[in-house]
């Protein structure tokens, strides 16, 4: 069973991924897929920073 930290990370990745995709739609060479990946990566980075991983 997933811990509460894993659930929070999943929610944050979905939220920031959606925001990244929406922001990247009008940008010509980025596109929504790369924007979503960047947003999810940002959420993962923040999660590791909170845990003391960085």
Beta strands, then each sheet from edge to edge (+ up, - down):
end
